Amino acid sequence: MSSHVRTARLDQMVDQMERAAHIKKMLEQGEKKPYKDVIDVCWGDPHGAGMKPLTFVRQVLAACLYPQLLDAGNLPMDVKRRAQKLLSWCDGGSVGSYTNTAGILEIVEKLAQFISQRDGVAAHPENIWIHPGSQTSLTQSILTLLLSSEATPKRGVLVPVPGYSTVPLSVTALGGVAAPYFLDEEGGWELRADELRRALASARGVCRPVALYVINPGNPTGHVQSRKSMEEVIRFVAENNLFLLADEVYQGSVYDADSEFVSYKKRLYELGPPLAHTLELASFHSASKGLGECGLRGGYVELVNMDPGIMPYVERLFHLIPSAPVTGQIALELMVEPPQPGDPSYPLYMHEMEHTRRTLVDNVKRVLQVLNRLPAISCQPVQGGAFAFPRLHLTTKAICKAKEAGMQPDMFYCTKLLEDAGVFVSPGCEYGQKEGTYHIRFCIMTPADTMEELLRRLSAFHLKFMKDFS
């Protein structure tokens, strides 16, 4: 997909956002529509969709922002102790102070401990950088390091289709080429090694590929990679001297009982030397997806097996990126070191975590039950992540009507869904898809009643849409 096409579709999504905001305002002012509100599930924003924040996280944040609360008697003792410790790590004992560019040292050390425990492999603080969100780590640091607008031939990054739309746009903006590889929808959105080889051969005709970008668990597809698939990816990357970019922000969101998140670093070290000591890898995680605290802007990158000779340049480049907000850094610390058994906050924390997990597992089941019973729509299993990505089997009449309106067919469907049913989802064309296929993406991280209402409206709309354009 050309950059011009991506920009045009981004413009249409901006128009959709503005239209959704306008409809919300009209409803608030009393305008009558067939629905009383807009269900906005376009983004992976759990709190925006109505999910509740974790009490422990918000209590600690509140005490750090307003330390006078530490003198109150209604905060659990472990909350007070945690807030006091976090404040002691801040210059002047205040979250309003500057921090090191890489992040508060003690929090970076906590991240290293978390990664070490997760993978069974040592992680080193000097290889971890906290940024204002994982996408900043990826697009403003690592991609900037790998790409150059002056390179001849242009450098390329293999990107998944469907995949997160910001990355191809960032690659292009930095003077690179976003070279697509297609996930296998009929195979549950599997990442296939033979498709990677095809994509690499095709890319070499227009650029010099330097990196492979993978998302696990998938966005928007919801697939979770198997160990076998990950091994094939690692060997492919090594054989072709590529840099591996592993977007692992949904690692805590796996719903399928037969699926398991394994980090690429862990899988790499399971394969042993020489791969474990030579393959260059950047792994990304965030508090936005790990805690649902999207607005706090806290993410990190861990660099693995980087050439020591270029690390001074990496450090100079990273120092140009503003440090993450202190509240975002605190959220990362709370994400990797939650309350433990025996702590006063532990029972409520575990209750809230289990309630959230149960809600999301049930939401996934309901999505698959409802959508796969409807005509002309199908949805692959959602093993993890934040989204469902069902396929629309649209009629020729609907496709022609969309073209008359100057839209992609799934954008046309989404526009009608917003106007007629008050459901705001995003079209598959925003994430890339095989030619002749059409999809929608919506967030499954909502309260159960919101999901039921969403599915009710979507089902009624879809049946009418298909009848109108039969």
C-alpha positions in Angstrom: 0.0 0.0 0.0 1.5 3.4 -1.0 2.0 6.2 1.5 -0.5 8.3 -0.4 -3.2 5.6 0.0 -2.4 5.2 3.7 -2.6 9.0 4.2 -5.9 9.1 2.4 -7.4 6.4 4.6 -6.0 8.0 7.7 -7.8 11.2 6.7 -11.0 9.2 6.4 -10.5 7.8 9.9 -10.0 11.3 11.3 -13.3 12.2 9.6 -14.9 9.2 11.4 -13.5 10.3 14.7 -14.9 13.8 14.2 -18.2 12.4 13.2 -18.4 10.2 16.2 -17.6 13.1 18.5 -20.3 15.2 16.7 -22.9 12.4 17.2 -22.0 12.2 20.9 -22.5 15.9 21.3 -25.8 15.8 19.4 -27.1 13.0 21.7 -26.0 15.0 24.8 -28.0 17.9 23.5 -31.1 15.8 23.1 -31.2 14.9 19.4 -33.2 11.7 18.8 -31.6 8.7 17.3 -32.3 5.0 17.3 -29.6 4.7 20.1 -29.0 6.6 23.2 -25.2 6.7 23.1 -22.1 5.9 20.9 -20.3 2.7 21.8 -16.7 3.6 21.0 -14.6 0.5 20.6 -12.3 1.8 17.8 -9.2 2.0 20.0 -7.5 -0.4 22.5 -8.4 1.8 25.4 -10.0 -0.3 28.2 -10.8 2.7 30.5 -12.2 4.7 27.6 -14.5 1.7 26.9 -15.7 1.6 30.5 -13.3 -0.9 32.3 -12.4 0.2 35.8 -8.8 0.9 36.9 -7.1 -1.2 39.5 -7.6 0.2 43.0 -4.0 -0.4 44.2 -2.6 1.3 41.1 -4.7 4.4 41.5 -4.2 4.6 45.3 -0.4 4.6 44.9 -0.6 7.1 42.1 -2.9 9.4 44.1 -0.5 9.2 47.1 2.5 10.0 44.9 0.7 13.0 43.3 -0.7 14.3 46.7 1.6 13.0 49.4 -0.6 14.5 52.1 -2.7 11.4 51.6 0.1 9.4 53.3 -1.0 11.0 56.6 -4.6 9.8 56.1 -5.8 6.6 57.8 -7.8 5.2 55.0 -4.9 4.0 52.7 -3.6 0.4 53.1 -0.2 0.2 54.7 1.4 -1.4 51.6 0.1 1.5 49.4 1.7 4.0 51.8 5.0 2.1 51.8 5.1 1.8 48.0 4.3 5.5 47.5 6.9 6.5 50.0 9.5 4.4 48.3 8.6 5.7 44.8 8.8 9.3 46.0 12.2 8.6 47.6 13.4 7.7 44.1 12.3 11.1 42.7 14.5 14.1 43.0 13.1 16.4 45.7 10.6 13.6 46.6 8.3 14.9 43.9 6.8 13.4 40.8 7.1 16.8 39.3 10.9 16.6 39.0 12.9 15.6 36.0 14.3 12.1 35.6 17.2 10.5 33.8 16.4 10.1 30.1 16.4 6.3 30.4 14.0 6.5 33.3 14.3 6.5 37.1 17.2 4.1 37.8 15.4 2.1 40.5 12.4 1.5 38.2 14.6 0.5 35.3 16.2 -2.0 37.7 12.7 -3.3 38.6 12.0 -3.8 34.9 15.2 -5.8 34.6 14.2 -8.0 37.5 10.7 -8.6 35.9 12.2 -9.6 32.5 14.7 -11.9 34.2 12.0 -13.7 36.2 9.7 -13.9 33.2 12.4 -15.3 30.8 14.8 -17.1 33.1 17.5 -15.1 31.5 19.4 -12.2 33.0 18.3 -8.7 31.8 20.6 -5.7 32.4 19.4 -2.2 33.3 21.8 -0.6 30.9 19.9 -2.2 28.0 16.5 -1.0 29.1 15.0 2.4 28.2 11.7 3.9 29.4 9.9 6.1 26.9 6.5 7.8 26.7 4.8 4.7 25.5 6.1 1.6 23.6 5.3 3.2 20.2 7.8 6.0 21.1 10.4 3.3 21.8 9.7 1.7 18.5 9.1 4.6 16.1 11.3 7.4 17.5 14.2 5.3 18.7 14.7 1.9 17.1 13.3 2.7 13.6 15.3 6.0 13.7 18.4 3.9 14.4 17.7 1.4 11.6 16.5 3.7 8.8 17.9 6.7 6.9 16.3 8.9 4.3 19.7 9.2 2.6 20.3 5.5 2.3 20.7 4.0 -1.2 19.1 1.7 -1.8 16.3 2.5 0.7 16.2 0.4 3.8 13.1 -1.7 4.4 11.2 -3.3 7.3 9.1 -6.3 6.9 5.7 -5.5 8.5 2.7 -7.8 9.1 -0.5 -7.5 7.2 -2.9 -7.0 9.0 -0.8 -5.0 11.5 -0.7 -1.9 13.6 -1.0 1.0 11.2 1.4 3.4 12.9 4.5 1.4 12.1 4.3 1.4 8.3 3.6 5.1 8.4 6.6 5.7 10.6 8.8 3.6 8.4 7.8 5.6 5.3 8.2 8.9 7.2 11.7 8.0 8.1 12.6 7.3 4.5 12.3 3.6 4.6 10.1 1.0 2.8 7.4 -0.9 4.7 7.5 -4.3 3.0 4.3 -6.4 3.7 4.1 -10.0 4.7 0.6 -11.5 5.0 -0.7 -13.5 8.0 -2.7 -16.6 7.2 -6.3 -15.8 8.1 -7.6 -19.3 7.3 -4.9 -20.7 9.6 -5.9 -18.5 12.5 -3.7 -15.6 11.4 -0.6 -17.8 11.6 2.8 -16.2 10.7 4.2 -18.6 8.1 7.9 -18.9 7.3 7.3 -19.5 3.6 5.4 -16.2 3.5 8.3 -14.4 5.1 10.6 -15.8 2.5 8.3 -14.6 -0.3 8.0 -11.2 1.2 11.8 -10.9 1.6 12.4 -11.8 -2.0 9.8 -9.3 -3.2 11.2 -6.6 -0.9 14.7 -7.0 -2.2 13.5 -5.7 -5.6 12.8 -2.3 -4.1 14.9 -1.9 -1.0 17.5 -3.5 1.4 15.5 -5.1 4.2 17.1 -4.6 7.6 14.5 -5.6 10.1 11.4 -7.8 10.7 8.6 -6.4 12.9 6.3 -8.9 14.6 3.3 -8.4 17.0 2.7 -11.1 19.5 -0.1 -11.4 20.7 -1.4 -9.9 17.4 -3.0 -6.5 16.7 -5.5 -6.5 15.2 -5.7 -10.3 14.6 -5.6 -11.6 18.2 -3.4 -14.6 17.4 -0.7 -15.9 19.8 2.4 -17.4 18.3 3.5 -20.9 19.1 7.0 -21.8 20.1 7.4 -23.6 16.7 6.4 -20.4 14.8 8.7 -18.3 16.9 11.6 -20.6 16.2 11.0 -20.3 12.4 10.9 -16.6 12.7 14.2 -16.5 14.7 16.0 -18.7 12.2 14.7 -16.7 9.3 15.9 -13.5 10.9 19.3 -15.0 11.6 19.7 -16.5 8.1 19.0 -13.1 6.5 20.9 -10.9 8.9 17.8 -8.9 10.0 17.1 -7.0 13.2 14.1 -8.5 15.1 11.5 -6.0 16.5 9.1 -7.8 18.9 6.0 -5.8 19.9 4.9 -7.7 23.0 2.6 -5.2 24.7 -0.3 -7.6 24.9 1.7 -10.3 26.7 -0.6 -10.2 29.7 -3.7 -10.7 27.6 -4.0 -14.3 26.6 -7.5 -15.8 26.7 -7.2 -19.2 24.9 -6.5 -22.1 27.3 -4.3 -23.8 24.7 -2.2 -20.7 24.0 0.7 -19.3 26.0 2.7 -16.1 25.7 6.4 -16.7 25.4 8.7 -13.7 24.8 11.0 -13.7 21.8 14.0 -13.3 24.2 13.1 -16.4 26.1 12.5 -18.4 22.9 15.8 -17.1 21.5 17.7 -18.3 24.6 15.9 -21.7 24.5 17.5 -22.3 21.1 21.0 -21.7 22.6 24.2 -20.5 21.0 25.1 -19.2 18.6 21.7 -17.6 18.0 21.2 -16.7 21.7 24.3 -14.6 21.6 24.2 -13.1 18.2 20.7 -12.3 17.0 19.8 -8.6 17.6 16.4 -8.0 19.2 14.4 -5.2 20.5 11.4 -6.1 22.7 8.6 -3.6 23.7 6.1 -3.5 26.5 3.9 -0.8 28.1 1.7 0.1 31.0 -1.0 1.1 28.5 -1.6 -2.5 27.6 -0.2 -4.2 30.7 -2.4 -2.2 33.1 -4.9 -0.5 30.8 -3.5 2.9 31.8 -3.2 4.2 28.3 -3.2 7.9 29.3 -0.2 7.7 31.6 2.2 7.1 28.7 4.7 4.6 30.0 6.6 2.0 27.9 10.0 0.5 27.6 12.3 -1.2 25.2 14.9 -3.9 26.0 17.8 -4.2 23.6 19.4 -7.7 23.3 22.7 -8.6 21.6 23.3 -5.1 20.3 26.8 -4.5 18.9 28.8 -2.8 21.7 30.4 -0.6 19.1 27.2 1.2 18.3 25.8 1.4 21.8 27.4 4.9 22.4 25.5 6.1 19.3 22.3 4.4 20.5 22.7 6.2 23.9 23.2 9.6 22.2 20.1 9.0 20.0 18.0 7.9 22.9 19.0 11.0 24.9 17.3 13.1 22.3 13.9 11.6 23.2 12.1 13.3 26.1 11.9 11.1 29.2 8.6 9.4 30.0 6.2 11.2 32.5 7.0 10.2 36.0 3.4 8.9 36.5 3.9 6.6 33.5 7.2 5.3 35.0 5.4 4.7 38.3 2.7 2.7 36.4 5.4 0.5 34.9 6.8 -0.2 38.4 3.4 -1.1 39.6 2.8 -3.3 36.6 5.9 -5.4 37.2 5.7 -5.5 41.0 2.0 -5.9 42.0 0.9 -6.7 45.6 2.1 -10.1 46.9 0.4 -12.6 49.2 0.2 -11.2 52.7 0.0 -7.6 51.6 -3.1 -5.7 52.7 -4.0 -4.9 49.0 -3.4 -8.4 47.7 -7.0 -9.8 48.1 -8.7 -6.9 46.4 -6.0 -6.7 43.7 -6.5 -10.4 42.8 -10.3 -10.1 42.9 -10.1 -7.2 40.4 -7.6 -8.9 38.2 -9.7 -12.1 38.1 -12.9 -10.2 37.4 -11.2 -8.4 34.5 -9.8 -11.6 33.1 -13.1 -13.4 33.4 -14.9 -10.6 31.7 -12.5 -10.6 28.8 -12.6 -14.3 28.4 -16.4 -14.2 28.4 -16.4 -11.3 25.9 -14.3 -13.3 23.5 -16.6 -16.3 23.7 -19.7 -14.1 23.1 -18.0 -12.4 20.1 -17.2 -15.7 18.5 -20.7 -17.1 19.2 -22.6 -14.2 17.9 -20.5 -13.2 14.9 -20.0 -16.7 13.5 -23.8 -17.3 13.6 -24.4 -14.3 11.4 -24.5 -14.6 7.6 -21.7 -13.1 5.6 -19.4 -12.5 8.6 -16.8 -14.8 10.1 -14.2 -14.4 12.9 -11.1 -16.4 13.6 -10.4 -17.4 17.2 -9.2 -14.5 19.4 -6.4 -16.1 21.4 -5.1 -12.8 23.0 -4.6 -9.1 22.6 -7.3 -6.4 22.7 -9.3 -6.8 19.5 -11.6 -9.0 17.4 -11.0 -8.7 13.7 -13.9 -10.4 11.9 -14.1 -10.6 8.1 -17.0 -9.2 6.1 -18.2 -11.1 3.1 -19.8 -8.2 1.3 -22.0 -8.3 -1.8 -21.1 -6.9 -5.1 -23.8 -4.3 -4.7 -22.3 -3.1 -1.3 -18.8 -2.9 -2.8 -20.1 -0.9 -5.8 -22.0 1.5 -3.5 -18.9 2.0 -1.4 -16.8 2.9 -4.5 -19.5 5.4 -5.6 -19.1 7.0 -2.2 -15.3 7.1 -2.6 -14.6 4.7 0.2 -13.2 1.3 0.7 -16.0 -1.2 1.3 -15.2 -1.8 4.9 -14.9 1.9 5.6 -18.3 2.3 4.0 -19.6 -0.4 6.3 -18.1 1.3 9.4 -19.5 4.7 8.4 -23.0 3.2 8.1 -22.6 1.3 11.4 -21.7 4.5 13.2 -24.5 6.5 11.7 -27.3 3.9 11.9 -26.3 2.0 15.1 -24.0 4.3 17.1 -21.2 1.8 17.1 -17.7 3.2 16.3 -15.3 0.5 15.0 -12.4 0.8 12.6 -12.1 -0.7 9.1 -9.7 -3.4 8.1 -8.3 -1.3 5.3 -6.5 0.8 8.0 -4.4 -2.2 9.0 -3.8 -3.8 5.6 -5.5 -6.9 4.3 -5.4 -9.2 1.3 -7.0 -7.7 -1.8 -10.6 -8.6 -2.1 -11.1 -9.1 1.7 -12.8 -6.8 4.1 -12.7 -6.6 7.9 -13.6 -4.5 11.0 -11.7 -4.2 14.2 -13.1 -3.5 17.6 -11.8 -3.6 21.2 -13.0 -6.6 23.3 -11.8 -4.9 26.5 -15.2 -3.6 27.6 -17.6 -4.3 30.5 -19.8 -7.3 29.8 -23.0 -5.2 29.4 -21.3 -2.9 26.9 -20.2 -5.9 24.9 -23.7 -7.4 24.9 -25.2 -4.1 23.7 -22.5 -3.8 21.0 -23.2 -7.2 19.7 -26.9 -6.6 19.7 -26.6 -3.4 17.7 -24.0 -4.9 15.4 -26.1 -8.0 14.7 -29.2 -6.0 13.9 -27.3 -3.5 11.7 -25.5 -6.3 9.8 -28.6 -8.2 9.0 -30.3 -5.0 7.7 -27.1 -3.9 5.8 -26.9 -7.3 4.0 -30.6 -7.2 3.1 -30.4 -3.6 1.8 -27.4 -4.5 -0.4 -28.4 -8.0 -1.4 
